[in-house]
């Protein structure tokens, strides 16, 4: 597990193998939008063969949920949506969430008090993902936070 803040280029179509799957959609920067992103990611993973209730499914859905919730809570700019991109290629599932807030960037997990109501989202991502990081958004203000999860051999193609 590593936290990388150096840019990680998004997978291009040329890099993806024939079994690659791709899902992308914009969502409102609201709790409802984050919940819908999580639900659609769960459905898409199941359709791709990462079955509901499997450890891999639950881990990737939790990663998407945390990244989407962070986009809503920390990356929200009024009137701007966030974007979810979900890829499954080879043995890796990758979730990317893009928001329009430039000045607030994710930091590695910081110590959180036992009675704190929040602050554990990136710690969960860090524990579940094989690697994660963020990159500045190239075409407009904002950033993309991404995380990768290594799928079990029987799912990875």
QUIZI-V496325 format. One record per pair of residues at least 12 apart in sequence whose C-alpha atoms are under 10 Angstrom apart, sorted by the first residue. I is the first residue (numbers start at 1). J is the second residue. D is the distance in whole Angstrom. If there is no record, write none. Layout:
# QUIZI-V496325
{{I;J;D} {I;J;D}}
This chain:
# QUIZI-V496325
{{1;125;10} {1;126;7} {1;127;7} {1;128;8} {1;129;7} {1;130;5} {1;131;5} {1;132;8} {1;148;10} {1;149;10} {2;108;10} {2;126;7} {2;127;9} {2;129;8} {2;130;7} {2;131;5} {2;132;7} {2;133;8} {3;107;9} {3;108;7} {3;109;9} {3;122;10} {3;125;10} {3;126;7} {3;129;9} {3;130;9} {3;131;6} {3;132;5} {3;133;6} {3;134;9} {3;147;9} {4;107;10} {4;108;9} {4;131;7} {4;132;6} {4;133;5} {4;134;7} {4;135;9} {4;146;10} {4;147;10} {5;105;10} {5;106;9} {5;107;9} {5;108;9} {5;132;8} {5;133;5} {5;134;5} {5;135;7} {5;136;10} {5;145;9} {6;133;7} {6;134;7} {6;135;7} {6;136;10} {7;133;8} {7;134;7} {7;135;5} {7;136;8} {7;144;10} {8;132;9} {8;133;8} {8;134;8} {8;135;7} {8;146;9} {9;135;8} {10;87;10} {10;94;9} {10;96;9} {10;135;10} {10;144;10} {10;146;9} {11;87;9} {11;89;9} {11;94;9} {15;89;9} {16;87;9} {16;88;9} {16;89;6} {16;90;8} {17;88;10} {17;89;6} {17;90;7} {17;157;10} {18;89;8} {18;90;9} {18;157;10} {19;48;10} {19;88;8} {19;89;6} {19;90;7} {19;156;9} {19;157;7} {20;48;9} {20;87;7} {20;88;6} {20;89;4} {20;90;7} {20;91;10} {20;92;10} {20;93;10} {20;156;10} {20;157;9} {21;44;9} {21;45;9} {21;48;7} {21;86;8} {21;87;6} {21;88;5} {21;89;6} {21;90;9} {21;93;9} {22;44;9} {22;48;10} {22;85;7} {22;86;6} {22;87;5} {22;88;7} {22;89;9} {22;93;10} {22;94;10} {23;40;9} {23;41;8} {23;44;8} {23;45;10} {23;84;8} {23;85;6} {23;86;5} {23;87;6} {23;88;9} {23;95;10} {24;37;10} {24;41;9} {24;83;7} {24;84;6} {24;85;4} {24;86;6} {24;87;9} {24;95;10} {24;96;9} {24;97;10} {25;37;8} {25;40;10} {25;81;10} {25;82;9} {25;83;6} {25;84;6} {25;85;7} {25;86;9} {25;97;10} {26;80;10} {26;81;6} {26;82;6} {26;83;4} {26;84;6} {26;85;9} {26;97;10} {26;98;9} {26;99;10} {27;68;9} {27;72;10} {27;80;9} {27;81;5} {27;82;5} {27;83;6} {27;84;8} {28;72;8} {28;76;9} {28;78;10} {28;79;8} {28;80;7} {28;81;5} {28;82;6} {28;83;9} {29;68;9} {29;69;9} {29;70;10} {29;71;7} {29;72;5} {29;73;8} {29;75;8} {29;76;6} {29;77;8} {29;78;8} {29;79;8} {29;80;7} {29;81;5} {29;82;6} {29;83;9} {29;99;9} {30;68;9} {30;69;9} {30;71;9} {30;72;6} {30;73;8} {30;76;8} {30;78;10} {30;81;9} {30;82;9} {31;68;9} {31;69;7} {31;71;10} {31;72;7} {31;73;8} {32;69;10} {32;72;10} {33;68;8} {33;69;9} {33;72;8} {33;81;9} {33;82;9} {34;64;9} {34;65;7} {34;66;9} {34;67;9} {34;68;5} {34;69;6} {34;70;9} {34;71;8} {34;72;7} {34;73;10} {34;82;9} {34;84;10} {35;64;10} {35;65;7} {35;68;8} {35;69;8} {36;65;9} {36;68;10} {37;61;9} {37;64;8} {37;65;7} {37;67;10} {37;68;7} {37;69;10} {37;82;10} {37;83;9} {37;84;7} {37;85;10} {37;97;10} {38;60;10} {38;61;6} {38;62;8} {38;63;9} {38;64;6} {38;65;5} {38;66;9} {38;67;10} {38;68;8} {38;69;9} {38;84;10} {39;61;8} {39;64;9} {39;65;9} {40;61;9} {41;57;9} {41;60;8} {41;61;6} {41;62;10} {41;64;7} {41;65;9} {41;84;9} {41;85;9} {41;86;7} {41;95;9} {42;57;7} {42;58;8} {42;60;8} {42;61;6} {42;62;9} {42;64;9} {42;65;10} {43;57;10} {43;61;10} {44;86;9} {45;57;7} {45;58;10} {45;60;9} {45;61;8} {45;86;9} {45;87;9} {45;88;8} {45;93;9} {48;88;8} {48;155;9} {49;154;10} {49;155;7} {49;156;10} {50;88;10} {50;93;10} {50;151;9} {50;152;9} {50;154;10} {50;155;7} {50;156;9} {51;155;9} {55;151;9} {55;152;9} {56;93;9} {56;128;10} {56;149;8} {56;150;8} {56;151;6} {56;152;7} {56;155;9} {57;93;10} {57;151;9} {58;128;10} {59;124;9} {59;125;9} {59;127;10} {59;128;6} {59;129;8} {59;149;8} {59;151;10} {60;86;10} {60;93;7} {60;94;8} {60;95;8} {60;125;9} {60;128;8} {60;129;8} {60;147;9} {60;148;8} {60;149;7} {60;150;10} {60;151;9} {61;95;9} {62;121;9} {62;124;8} {62;125;8} {62;128;9} {63;94;10} {63;95;8} {63;96;10} {63;121;9} {63;122;9} {63;124;8} {63;125;6} {63;126;9} {63;127;10} {63;128;7} {63;129;8} {63;146;9} {63;147;7} {63;148;9} {63;149;9} {64;84;8} {64;85;10} {64;86;9} {64;94;9} {64;95;6} {64;96;8} {64;97;8} {64;125;9} {64;146;9} {64;147;9} {65;121;9} {65;125;10} {66;97;10} {66;120;9} {66;121;5} {66;122;7} {66;123;10} {66;124;8} {66;125;7} {67;84;9} {67;95;8} {67;96;8} {67;97;6} {67;98;9} {67;121;8} {67;122;8} {67;125;8} {67;144;10} {67;145;7} {67;146;8} {67;147;9} {68;82;8} {68;83;9} {68;84;8} {68;95;10} {68;96;9} {68;97;6} {68;98;9} {68;99;9} {68;145;10} {69;97;10} {69;121;8} {70;97;9} {70;99;9} {70;106;9} {70;119;10} {70;121;8} {70;122;9} {70;145;10} {71;83;9} {71;84;10} {71;97;7} {71;98;7} {71;99;6} {71;100;9} {71;101;9} {71;143;10} {71;144;9} {71;145;9} {72;99;8} {74;99;9} {74;101;8} {74;104;7} {74;105;9} {74;106;9} {75;98;9} {75;99;6} {75;100;6} {75;101;5} {75;102;8} {75;103;9} {75;104;7} {75;105;8} {75;106;10} {75;142;8} {75;143;9} {76;99;7} {76;100;7} {76;101;6} {76;104;10} {76;142;10} {77;99;8} {77;100;6} {77;101;6} {77;102;10} {77;142;10} {78;100;10} {80;99;8} {80;100;7} {80;101;9} {81;98;9} {81;99;7} {81;100;8} {82;97;7} {82;98;6} {82;99;5} {82;100;7} {82;101;10} {82;142;10} {82;144;10} {83;96;8} {83;97;6} {83;98;5} {83;99;7} {83;100;9} {83;144;9} {84;96;6} {84;97;5} {84;98;7} {84;99;9} {84;144;9} {84;145;10} {84;146;10} {85;97;6} {85;98;8} {85;144;10} {85;146;9} {86;146;10} {86;147;10} {86;148;10} {87;148;9} {88;148;10} {88;149;9} {88;150;10} {88;151;9} {88;155;10} {88;156;8} {88;157;10} {89;151;10} {89;156;7} {89;157;8} {90;150;9} {90;151;8} {90;153;9} {90;155;8} {90;156;5} {90;157;5} {91;149;8} {91;150;6} {91;151;5} {91;152;7} {91;153;7} {91;154;9} {91;155;7} {91;156;4} {91;157;6} {92;130;9} {92;148;7} {92;149;6} {92;150;5} {92;151;6} {92;152;9} {92;153;10} {92;155;9} {92;156;7} {92;157;10} {93;129;10} {93;147;8} {93;148;6} {93;149;5} {93;150;6} {93;151;7} {93;156;9} {94;129;9} {94;131;10} {94;132;9} {94;146;7} {94;147;6} {94;148;4} {94;149;6} {94;150;9} {95;129;10} {95;132;9} {95;144;10} {95;145;8} {95;146;6} {95;147;5} {95;148;6} {95;149;9} {96;132;10} {96;133;10} {96;134;9} {96;143;10} {96;144;6} {96;145;6} {96;146;4} {96;147;7} {96;148;9} {97;134;9} {97;143;8} {97;144;5} {97;145;5} {97;146;6} {97;147;9} {98;134;9} {98;135;9} {98;136;9} {98;137;8} {98;142;7} {98;143;6} {98;144;4} {98;145;6} {98;146;9} {99;136;10} {99;137;8} {99;140;10} {99;141;8} {99;142;6} {99;143;6} {99;144;7} {99;145;9} {100;136;10} {100;137;8} {100;140;8} {100;141;6} {100;142;4} {100;143;6} {100;144;9} {101;136;10} {101;137;10} {101;141;7} {101;142;5} {101;143;7} {101;144;10} {102;136;8} {102;137;8} {102;140;10} {102;141;6} {102;142;4} {102;143;6} {102;144;10} {103;141;9} {103;142;8} {103;143;9} {104;142;9} {104;143;9} {105;134;8} {105;135;9} {105;136;9} {105;142;9} {105;143;8} {105;144;9} {105;145;9} {106;122;8} {106;133;8} {106;134;7} {106;143;10} {106;144;10} {106;145;8} {107;122;8} {107;123;10} {107;133;9} {107;134;9} {108;122;7} {108;123;8} {108;126;8} {108;132;10} {108;133;9} {109;121;8} {109;122;6} {109;123;5} {109;124;9} {109;125;9} {109;126;8} {110;122;9} {110;123;8} {111;123;9} {125;146;10} {125;147;7} {125;148;9} {125;149;10} {126;147;8} {126;148;10} {128;147;9} {128;148;9} {128;149;7} {128;150;10} {129;146;10} {129;147;6} {129;148;5} {129;149;5} {129;150;8} {130;147;8} {130;148;6} {130;149;5} {130;150;6} {131;146;9} {131;147;6} {131;148;6} {131;149;7} {131;150;9} {132;145;8} {132;146;6} {132;147;4} {132;148;6} {132;149;9} {133;145;6} {133;146;6} {133;147;7} {133;148;9} {134;146;6} {134;147;9}}
